[in-house]
Amino acid sequence: MAGSLDGFIARKDGRVDWLETSDEFAGGEAMDPGVVEAFLKTIDCYVMGSRTYETALRFEDQGLGWAYGDTPAFVLTSRELPRTRETVEFHSGDLTQFVNARLRPRFRQIWFVGGAEVCAECLRLGLADEVRYSILPIVIGDGLRLFEQLDRDVALHLTEVKAYKNGMVALRYQVR
Ligand SMILES: NC(=O)c1ccc[n+]([C@@H]2O[C@H](COP(=O)([O-])OP(=O)(O)OC[C@H]3O[C@@H](n4cnc5c(N)ncnc54)[C@H](OP(=O)(O)O)[C@@H]3O)[C@@H](O)[C@H]2O)c1
């Protein structure tokens, strides 16, 4: 997840226009597209909530492309949603059973894309091994909270911190 310094991952109406920041941090690392591409190749499947999927479809309609390539993408929903490509599958029902019985035997690196509700559910159910959160150099005051309505504490162990030239700080935690 990428969020504002004040802990929001989208505006209340779902917009993520503020993700395009224009800061410069001289001491930061350059974002190497080759490294990003190699990292994305390590992801074996994506899991996302229906509202995140709807945002991805809107991006596609605006000509911004599909962010998840040919990697399988599982969309959690109880609704009938448009299926625009064969790599997308829909699922409803018990998330623990779905992840442990259906996804884990097939996929090693399972990436929960979001949004706030699905990420909270994932942590609450104890399904996450690792949390990756990147803080962008902006404060937006209001919006959807990262891990919306998580009803318990989740202790983390910090494993990596990287600061980039664009002012983004990428944090990586193991769930304890
Ligand atoms: N900044 C970032 O890094 C980042 C990353 C990802 C997303 N986002 C943003 O986050 C926003 C969406 O977040 P959100 O919290 O509103 O929604 P979300 O987590 O994307 O989707 C929540 C919806 O998914 C469905 N769902 C969740 N768990 C389910 C389960 N176990 N079984 C069946 N369906 C389930 C339900 O919808 P149904 O009514 O369809 O059943 C639920 O309302 C978007 O604006 C997106 O752009 C930001």
The ligand as an SDF file (V2000), in Angstrom:
LIG
                    3D

 48 52  0  0  0  0  0  0  0  0999 V2000
   -2.9740    3.7270   -2.0150 N   0  0  0  0  0  0  0  0  0  0  0  0
   -2.9240    2.4280   -2.2580 C   0  0  0  0  0  0  0  0  0  0  0  0
   -1.8670    1.7880   -2.2030 O   0  0  0  0  0  0  0  0  0  0  0  0
   -4.1830    1.7030   -2.5860 C   0  0  0  0  0  0  0  0  0  0  0  0
   -4.1370    0.3060   -2.7990 C   0  0  0  0  0  0  0  0  0  0  0  0
   -5.3170   -0.3510   -3.0920 C   0  0  0  0  0  0  0  0  0  0  0  0
   -6.5160    0.3490   -3.1520 C   0  0  0  0  0  0  0  0  0  0  0  0
   -6.5290    1.6870   -2.9530 N   0  0  0  0  0  0  0  0  0  0  0  0
   -7.7940    2.4480   -2.9750 C   0  0  0  0  0  0  0  0  0  0  0  0
   -8.6420    1.9560   -1.9510 O   0  0  0  0  0  0  0  0  0  0  0  0
   -9.9990    2.1950   -2.3320 C   0  0  0  0  0  0  0  0  0  0  0  0
  -10.8250    0.9430   -2.0960 C   0  0  0  0  0  0  0  0  0  0  0  0
  -10.6920    0.5130   -0.7430 O   0  0  0  0  0  0  0  0  0  0  0  0
  -11.9770    0.0640    0.1120 P   0  0  0  0  0  0  0  0  0  0  0  0
  -11.5110   -0.2230    1.4910 O   0  0  0  0  0  0  0  0  0  0  0  0
  -13.0480    1.0740   -0.1010 O   0  0  0  0  0  0  0  0  0  0  0  0
  -12.4840   -1.2440   -0.6510 O   0  0  0  0  0  0  0  0  0  0  0  0
  -11.7790   -2.6400   -1.0390 P   0  0  0  0  0  0  0  0  0  0  0  0
  -11.0700   -3.2020    0.1480 O   0  0  0  0  0  0  0  0  0  0  0  0
  -11.0540   -2.4990   -2.3210 O   0  0  0  0  0  0  0  0  0  0  0  0
  -13.0830   -3.5070   -1.3790 O   0  0  0  0  0  0  0  0  0  0  0  0
  -14.0020   -3.8030   -0.3560 C   0  0  0  0  0  0  0  0  0  0  0  0
  -15.1230   -4.6450   -0.9400 C   0  0  0  0  0  0  0  0  0  0  0  0
  -14.6410   -5.9270   -1.3600 O   0  0  0  0  0  0  0  0  0  0  0  0
  -15.6630   -6.9050   -1.1460 C   0  0  0  0  0  0  0  0  0  0  0  0
  -15.1430   -7.8850   -0.1850 N   0  0  0  0  0  0  0  0  0  0  0  0
  -14.2600   -7.6860    0.8130 C   0  0  0  0  0  0  0  0  0  0  0  0
  -14.0090   -8.8270    1.4760 N   0  0  0  0  0  0  0  0  0  0  0  0
  -14.7230   -9.7750    0.8770 C   0  0  0  0  0  0  0  0  0  0  0  0
  -14.8770  -11.1690    1.0980 C   0  0  0  0  0  0  0  0  0  0  0  0
  -14.2070  -11.8330    2.0560 N   0  0  0  0  0  0  0  0  0  0  0  0
  -15.7270  -11.8350    0.2890 N   0  0  0  0  0  0  0  0  0  0  0  0
  -16.3860  -11.1950   -0.6780 C   0  0  0  0  0  0  0  0  0  0  0  0
  -16.2680   -9.8600   -0.9440 N   0  0  0  0  0  0  0  0  0  0  0  0
  -15.4610   -9.1770   -0.1610 C   0  0  0  0  0  0  0  0  0  0  0  0
  -16.8870   -6.1700   -0.6010 C   0  0  0  0  0  0  0  0  0  0  0  0
  -17.6310   -5.6620   -1.7130 O   0  0  0  0  0  0  0  0  0  0  0  0
  -18.9090   -6.2640   -2.4850 P   0  0  0  0  0  0  0  0  0  0  0  0
  -19.9970   -5.3100   -2.2270 O   0  0  0  0  0  0  0  0  0  0  0  0
  -18.4740   -6.2350   -3.9190 O   0  0  0  0  0  0  0  0  0  0  0  0
  -19.1650   -7.6360   -1.9630 O   0  0  0  0  0  0  0  0  0  0  0  0
  -16.2320   -4.9700    0.0640 C   0  0  0  0  0  0  0  0  0  0  0  0
  -17.1040   -3.8710    0.1930 O   0  0  0  0  0  0  0  0  0  0  0  0
   -9.9790    2.5950   -3.8040 C   0  0  0  0  0  0  0  0  0  0  0  0
  -10.1530    4.0000   -3.8810 O   0  0  0  0  0  0  0  0  0  0  0  0
   -8.5820    2.2350   -4.2520 C   0  0  0  0  0  0  0  0  0  0  0  0
   -8.1020    3.0790   -5.2660 O   0  0  0  0  0  0  0  0  0  0  0  0
   -5.3780    2.3730   -2.6710 C   0  0  0  0  0  0  0  0  0  0  0  0
  1  2  1  0
  2  3  2  0
  2  4  1  0
  4  5  1  0
  4 48  2  0
  5  6  2  0
  6  7  1  0
  7  8  2  0
  8  9  1  0
  8 48  1  0
  9 10  1  0
  9 46  1  0
 10 11  1  0
 11 12  1  0
 11 44  1  0
 12 13  1  0
 13 14  1  0
 14 15  2  0
 14 16  1  0
 14 17  1  0
 17 18  1  0
 18 19  2  0
 18 20  1  0
 18 21  1  0
 21 22  1  0
 22 23  1  0
 23 24  1  0
 23 42  1  0
 24 25  1  0
 25 26  1  0
 25 36  1  0
 26 27  1  0
 26 35  1  0
 27 28  2  0
 28 29  1  0
 29 30  1  0
 29 35  2  0
 30 31  1  0
 30 32  2  0
 32 33  1  0
 33 34  2  0
 34 35  1  0
 36 37  1  0
 36 42  1  0
 37 38  1  0
 38 39  2  0
 38 40  1  0
 38 41  1  0
 42 43  1  0
 44 45  1  0
 44 46  1  0
 46 47  1  0
M  CHG  2   8   1  16  -1
M  END
$$$$
